[in-house]
């Protein structure tokens, strides 16, 4: 795997795109993101294909099922397998969602955590244990949600900050999730962005979504990024500095040629904000 610093613009690595990427590598792509749960334990042709990318590009891991906010015991067996995967492919960053997805079994949905002091302590302890097992810092992603949690005693931004500080971990900022929530719950996304602990931002997501109504958006990652979300990304760079940023596309995946302009737009915004200190990481 390359030892160059990883920064710039990335893309979620999807099996549908892998043959195109191998046949015609896109110069705009600096790194790829994968969900480790989709690749752990693979063998044969899939393992060889993944190794082709890991040998040529930095890889970032974004988890889907650790359920850091959930009531079930932390899945330390899964964490040991994730550690082996990160070590094997020299993956410099692992991130997870500030959410939960299990309660007596997997729910196959990322659900919001009540913003309470008790939840801060619960999540932070699980993050600290996660970092202990993985032997590396992790970053937590602000999650999208569609219903208000029934019990909360602090604002979402304050909850995020409290968890990150108590756990001593980093922030994976998803600007599309922020925009989705701002529409669904009627708040100013730029004001929310300014309230986040920007000094902890190490990684950023941007994506498209599905608008079902003027006041209801679903975070599908199935369409092109819209201008208000691009504006949030630019403001994040202005406020916090240029961090490595991945374009997510999980549904309605078009040919690679249709995704490259969005990746190039990330790179363009990063160049325009070059006065901010780039937050590159060494793979």
NUNUKOL-939786 format. One record per residue (C-alpha): residue number from 1; x, y, z; residue in three letters. Coordinates in nm, 3 decimals, always signed. Each point is the difference from the previous one (the first is absolute). Layout:
<sites>
n | px | py | pz | res
NUM | X | Y | Z | ALA
...
</sites>
This chain:
<sites>
n | px | py | pz | res
1 | +0.000 | +0.000 | +0.000 | UNK
2 | +0.114 | +0.355 | -0.068 | UNK
3 | +0.169 | +0.180 | +0.291 | UNK
4 | -0.084 | +0.348 | -0.130 | UNK
5 | -0.218 | +0.226 | +0.216 | UNK
6 | -0.368 | -0.060 | -0.063 | UNK
7 | -0.203 | +0.310 | -0.059 | UNK
8 | -0.205 | +0.154 | -0.276 | UNK
9 | -0.312 | -0.160 | -0.148 | UNK
10 | -0.113 | -0.359 | +0.040 | UNK
11 | -0.276 | -0.232 | -0.115 | UNK
12 | -0.184 | -0.286 | +0.165 | UNK
13 | +0.135 | -0.318 | -0.157 | UNK
14 | -0.292 | -0.198 | -0.144 | UNK
15 | +0.030 | -0.335 | -0.172 | UNK
16 | -0.203 | +0.132 | -0.294 | UNK
17 | +0.268 | +0.262 | -0.067 | UNK
18 | +0.311 | -0.208 | +0.057 | UNK
19 | +0.042 | -0.132 | -0.357 | UNK
20 | -0.038 | +0.354 | -0.140 | UNK
21 | +0.249 | +0.137 | +0.251 | UNK
22 | +0.253 | -0.270 | -0.081 | UNK
23 | -0.038 | +0.044 | -0.375 | UNK
24 | +0.005 | +0.380 | +0.006 | UNK
25 | +0.133 | +0.141 | +0.328 | UNK
26 | -0.143 | +0.344 | +0.080 | UNK
27 | +0.273 | +0.254 | +0.073 | UNK
28 | -0.244 | +0.202 | +0.213 | UNK
29 | -0.026 | -0.277 | +0.263 | UNK
30 | +0.262 | +0.021 | +0.275 | UNK
31 | -0.130 | -0.281 | +0.225 | UNK
32 | -0.289 | -0.242 | +0.045 | UNK
33 | -0.235 | -0.073 | +0.289 | UNK
34 | -0.134 | -0.344 | +0.090 | UNK
35 | -0.231 | -0.149 | +0.262 | UNK
36 | +0.219 | -0.262 | +0.169 | UNK
37 | -0.302 | -0.224 | +0.068 | UNK
38 | -0.033 | -0.045 | -0.378 | UNK
39 | +0.359 | -0.118 | -0.047 | UNK
40 | +0.116 | -0.179 | +0.316 | UNK
41 | +0.066 | -0.368 | -0.062 | UNK
42 | -0.020 | +0.023 | -0.376 | UNK
43 | +0.208 | -0.231 | -0.215 | UNK
44 | +0.063 | -0.103 | -0.356 | UNK
45 | -0.063 | +0.246 | -0.281 | UNK
46 | -0.159 | +0.257 | +0.232 | UNK
47 | +0.306 | +0.008 | +0.225 | UNK
48 | +0.231 | +0.038 | -0.300 | UNK
49 | -0.211 | +0.280 | -0.143 | UNK
50 | -0.006 | +0.185 | +0.332 | UNK
51 | +0.377 | -0.043 | +0.038 | UNK
52 | +0.045 | +0.164 | -0.342 | UNK
53 | -0.157 | +0.318 | +0.139 | UNK
54 | +0.171 | -0.017 | +0.341 | UNK
55 | +0.339 | -0.026 | -0.170 | UNK
56 | -0.064 | +0.316 | -0.206 | UNK
57 | -0.213 | +0.226 | +0.217 | UNK
58 | -0.047 | +0.092 | +0.365 | UNK
59 | -0.314 | -0.169 | +0.138 | UNK
60 | -0.224 | +0.145 | +0.273 | UNK
61 | -0.239 | -0.221 | +0.200 | UNK
62 | -0.351 | +0.116 | +0.092 | UNK
63 | -0.187 | -0.243 | +0.222 | UNK
64 | -0.371 | -0.080 | -0.018 | UNK
65 | -0.090 | -0.234 | +0.285 | UNK
66 | +0.196 | +0.068 | +0.320 | UNK
67 | -0.305 | +0.167 | +0.161 | UNK
68 | +0.200 | +0.225 | +0.232 | UNK
69 | -0.315 | +0.149 | +0.149 | UNK
70 | -0.188 | -0.326 | +0.043 | UNK
71 | -0.099 | -0.192 | +0.313 | UNK
72 | +0.152 | -0.332 | -0.104 | UNK
73 | +0.356 | -0.086 | +0.113 | UNK
74 | +0.268 | +0.141 | -0.224 | UNK
75 | +0.088 | -0.254 | -0.269 | UNK
76 | +0.365 | -0.055 | +0.086 | UNK
77 | +0.029 | -0.301 | -0.230 | UNK
78 | -0.095 | +0.223 | -0.292 | UNK
79 | +0.246 | +0.263 | +0.123 | UNK
80 | +0.285 | -0.253 | +0.003 | UNK
81 | -0.086 | -0.095 | -0.358 | UNK
82 | -0.012 | +0.367 | -0.099 | UNK
83 | +0.341 | +0.053 | +0.161 | UNK
84 | +0.144 | -0.285 | -0.205 | UNK
85 | -0.149 | +0.150 | -0.316 | UNK
86 | +0.137 | +0.349 | +0.078 | UNK
87 | +0.344 | -0.140 | +0.077 | UNK
88 | +0.012 | -0.230 | -0.302 | UNK
89 | -0.073 | +0.282 | -0.246 | UNK
90 | +0.177 | +0.278 | +0.197 | UNK
91 | -0.323 | +0.200 | +0.016 | UNK
92 | +0.068 | +0.336 | +0.167 | UNK
93 | -0.350 | +0.087 | +0.121 | UNK
94 | -0.307 | -0.181 | +0.134 | UNK
95 | -0.324 | +0.190 | +0.056 | UNK
96 | -0.342 | -0.099 | +0.130 | UNK
97 | -0.341 | +0.159 | +0.048 | UNK
98 | -0.113 | +0.187 | +0.309 | UNK
99 | -0.313 | -0.213 | +0.001 | UNK
100 | -0.115 | -0.351 | +0.083 | UNK
101 | -0.117 | -0.289 | -0.214 | UNK
102 | -0.057 | -0.289 | +0.238 | UNK
103 | -0.220 | -0.081 | +0.300 | UNK
104 | -0.032 | -0.372 | +0.057 | UNK
105 | +0.119 | -0.051 | -0.356 | UNK
106 | +0.089 | +0.211 | -0.303 | UNK
107 | -0.269 | +0.242 | -0.113 | UNK
108 | +0.153 | +0.083 | -0.342 | UNK
109 | -0.063 | +0.368 | +0.056 | UNK
110 | +0.205 | +0.278 | +0.159 | UNK
111 | -0.209 | +0.149 | +0.281 | UNK
112 | +0.057 | +0.321 | +0.198 | UNK
113 | +0.129 | -0.001 | +0.358 | UNK
114 | -0.185 | +0.206 | +0.262 | UNK
115 | +0.214 | +0.305 | +0.078 | UNK
116 | +0.039 | -0.054 | +0.373 | UNK
117 | +0.287 | +0.002 | +0.249 | UNK
118 | -0.052 | -0.371 | +0.056 | UNK
119 | +0.032 | -0.066 | -0.374 | UNK
120 | +0.318 | +0.210 | -0.016 | UNK
121 | +0.164 | -0.221 | +0.264 | UNK
122 | -0.132 | -0.320 | -0.161 | UNK
123 | +0.123 | +0.082 | -0.351 | UNK
124 | +0.331 | +0.149 | +0.114 | UNK
125 | +0.086 | -0.311 | +0.200 | UNK
126 | -0.071 | -0.221 | -0.302 | UNK
127 | +0.210 | +0.223 | -0.224 | UNK
128 | +0.290 | -0.010 | +0.243 | UNK
129 | -0.020 | -0.381 | +0.008 | UNK
130 | -0.017 | -0.005 | -0.381 | UNK
131 | +0.314 | +0.212 | -0.025 | UNK
132 | +0.173 | -0.222 | +0.253 | UNK
133 | -0.072 | -0.314 | -0.204 | UNK
134 | +0.081 | +0.159 | -0.336 | UNK
135 | +0.312 | +0.172 | +0.141 | UNK
136 | -0.085 | +0.318 | -0.192 | UNK
137 | -0.224 | +0.305 | +0.023 | UNK
138 | -0.334 | -0.016 | -0.178 | UNK
139 | -0.237 | +0.267 | -0.127 | UNK
140 | -0.377 | +0.015 | +0.052 | UNK
141 | -0.238 | +0.112 | -0.272 | UNK
142 | -0.297 | +0.227 | +0.071 | UNK
143 | -0.303 | -0.206 | -0.103 | UNK
144 | -0.311 | +0.086 | -0.199 | UNK
145 | -0.335 | -0.058 | +0.170 | UNK
146 | -0.370 | +0.035 | -0.070 | UNK
147 | -0.170 | +0.000 | +0.340 | UNK
148 | +0.089 | +0.194 | +0.314 | UNK
149 | +0.128 | -0.212 | +0.289 | UNK
150 | -0.258 | -0.007 | +0.283 | UNK
151 | +0.246 | +0.093 | +0.276 | UNK
152 | +0.274 | +0.257 | -0.048 | UNK
153 | +0.145 | +0.259 | +0.235 | UNK
154 | +0.255 | +0.168 | -0.227 | UNK
155 | +0.028 | +0.126 | -0.356 | UNK
156 | +0.136 | -0.242 | -0.261 | UNK
157 | +0.318 | +0.201 | -0.058 | UNK
158 | +0.065 | +0.011 | +0.375 | UNK
159 | -0.058 | -0.376 | +0.018 | UNK
160 | +0.249 | -0.062 | -0.282 | UNK
161 | +0.259 | +0.220 | +0.166 | UNK
162 | -0.049 | -0.165 | +0.340 | UNK
163 | +0.042 | -0.351 | -0.141 | UNK
164 | +0.312 | +0.091 | -0.198 | UNK
165 | +0.160 | +0.172 | +0.299 | UNK
166 | -0.075 | -0.276 | +0.251 | UNK
167 | +0.106 | -0.275 | -0.241 | UNK
168 | +0.294 | +0.204 | -0.134 | UNK
169 | -0.074 | -0.091 | -0.360 | UNK
170 | -0.044 | +0.191 | -0.326 | UNK
171 | -0.290 | +0.125 | -0.210 | UNK
172 | -0.100 | -0.144 | -0.335 | UNK
173 | -0.212 | +0.283 | -0.138 | UNK
174 | -0.276 | -0.096 | -0.243 | UNK
175 | -0.127 | +0.322 | -0.158 | UNK
176 | -0.287 | -0.176 | -0.176 | UNK
177 | -0.124 | -0.149 | +0.328 | UNK
178 | +0.018 | +0.346 | +0.152 | UNK
179 | -0.207 | +0.144 | -0.287 | UNK
180 | -0.253 | -0.286 | +0.015 | UNK
181 | -0.058 | +0.061 | +0.371 | UNK
182 | -0.025 | +0.375 | -0.049 | UNK
183 | -0.289 | -0.049 | -0.243 | UNK
184 | -0.170 | -0.276 | +0.200 | UNK
185 | +0.018 | +0.195 | +0.327 | UNK
186 | -0.003 | +0.360 | -0.123 | UNK
187 | +0.331 | +0.148 | +0.114 | UNK
188 | +0.276 | +0.205 | -0.163 | UNK
189 | +0.269 | -0.242 | -0.125 | UNK
190 | +0.270 | +0.267 | -0.011 | UNK
191 | -0.064 | +0.098 | +0.361 | UNK
192 | +0.017 | -0.368 | +0.097 | UNK
193 | +0.326 | -0.041 | -0.194 | UNK
194 | +0.156 | +0.293 | +0.185 | UNK
195 | -0.093 | -0.159 | +0.334 | UNK
196 | +0.194 | -0.322 | -0.066 | UNK
197 | +0.349 | -0.068 | +0.143 | UNK
198 | +0.186 | +0.075 | -0.321 | UNK
199 | +0.337 | -0.078 | +0.157 | UNK
200 | -0.105 | -0.366 | +0.007 | UNK
201 | -0.107 | -0.027 | -0.367 | UNK
202 | +0.230 | -0.246 | -0.178 | UNK
203 | -0.223 | -0.130 | -0.278 | UNK
204 | -0.309 | +0.110 | -0.197 | UNK
205 | -0.283 | -0.165 | -0.196 | UNK
206 | -0.212 | +0.157 | -0.270 | UNK
207 | -0.291 | -0.171 | -0.176 | UNK
208 | -0.334 | +0.035 | -0.172 | UNK
209 | -0.339 | -0.074 | +0.151 | UNK
210 | -0.367 | -0.052 | -0.080 | UNK
211 | -0.247 | +0.285 | +0.066 | UNK
212 | -0.342 | -0.147 | +0.076 | UNK
213 | -0.160 | +0.329 | +0.105 | UNK
214 | +0.111 | +0.359 | +0.067 | UNK
215 | +0.060 | -0.097 | +0.363 | UNK
216 | +0.107 | -0.365 | -0.037 | UNK
217 | +0.329 | -0.121 | -0.147 | UNK
218 | +0.135 | -0.357 | +0.008 | UNK
219 | +0.376 | -0.057 | +0.002 | UNK
220 | +0.016 | -0.253 | -0.285 | UNK
221 | +0.339 | +0.077 | -0.161 | UNK
222 | -0.186 | -0.069 | -0.322 | UNK
223 | +0.013 | +0.324 | -0.195 | UNK
224 | +0.227 | +0.290 | -0.089 | UNK
225 | +0.109 | +0.245 | +0.270 | UNK
226 | -0.214 | +0.317 | +0.003 | UNK
227 | +0.131 | +0.356 | +0.019 | UNK
228 | -0.095 | +0.069 | +0.365 | UNK
229 | +0.206 | -0.302 | +0.107 | UNK
230 | +0.294 | +0.117 | -0.211 | UNK
231 | -0.029 | +0.337 | +0.176 | UNK
232 | +0.021 | -0.171 | +0.338 | UNK
233 | +0.313 | -0.185 | -0.108 | UNK
234 | +0.164 | +0.324 | -0.110 | UNK
235 | -0.092 | +0.163 | +0.332 | UNK
236 | +0.141 | -0.297 | +0.192 | UNK
237 | +0.331 | +0.043 | -0.182 | UNK
238 | -0.004 | +0.372 | +0.075 | UNK
239 | -0.072 | -0.054 | +0.368 | UNK
240 | +0.202 | -0.311 | +0.080 | UNK
241 | +0.259 | -0.044 | -0.274 | UNK
242 | +0.012 | -0.239 | -0.293 | UNK
243 | -0.050 | -0.360 | +0.114 | UNK
244 | -0.004 | -0.316 | -0.214 | UNK
245 | -0.349 | -0.027 | -0.149 | UNK
246 | -0.185 | -0.296 | -0.149 | UNK
247 | -0.290 | -0.002 | -0.244 | UNK
248 | -0.252 | -0.265 | +0.107 | UNK
249 | -0.212 | -0.170 | -0.264 | UNK
250 | -0.172 | -0.318 | +0.116 | UNK
251 | -0.317 | -0.016 | -0.214 | UNK
252 | -0.073 | +0.066 | -0.368 | UNK
253 | +0.372 | -0.026 | -0.063 | UNK
254 | +0.072 | +0.159 | -0.340 | UNK
255 | +0.299 | -0.062 | -0.226 | UNK
256 | +0.327 | +0.129 | +0.141 | UNK
257 | +0.006 | +0.284 | -0.253 | UNK
258 | -0.308 | +0.150 | +0.166 | UNK
259 | +0.158 | -0.006 | +0.347 | UNK
260 | +0.337 | +0.147 | -0.094 | UNK
261 | -0.131 | +0.359 | -0.043 | UNK
262 | -0.129 | -0.005 | +0.359 | UNK
263 | +0.336 | -0.127 | +0.126 | UNK
264 | +0.171 | +0.270 | -0.202 | UNK
265 | -0.231 | +0.259 | +0.156 | UNK
266 | +0.118 | -0.111 | +0.345 | UNK
267 | +0.359 | +0.049 | -0.113 | UNK
268 | -0.082 | +0.341 | -0.146 | UNK
269 | -0.152 | +0.119 | +0.328 | UNK
270 | +0.304 | -0.131 | +0.185 | UNK
271 | +0.232 | +0.199 | -0.225 | UNK
272 | -0.211 | +0.312 | +0.040 | UNK
273 | +0.026 | -0.038 | +0.377 | UNK
274 | +0.372 | -0.070 | -0.013 | UNK
275 | +0.071 | +0.285 | +0.241 | UNK
276 | -0.144 | -0.227 | +0.268 | UNK
277 | +0.250 | -0.255 | +0.129 | UNK
278 | -0.050 | -0.335 | -0.176 | UNK
279 | -0.056 | -0.289 | +0.241 | UNK
280 | +0.178 | -0.277 | -0.183 | UNK
281 | +0.075 | -0.330 | +0.168 | UNK
282 | +0.277 | -0.251 | -0.066 | UNK
283 | -0.119 | -0.340 | -0.114 | UNK
</sites>
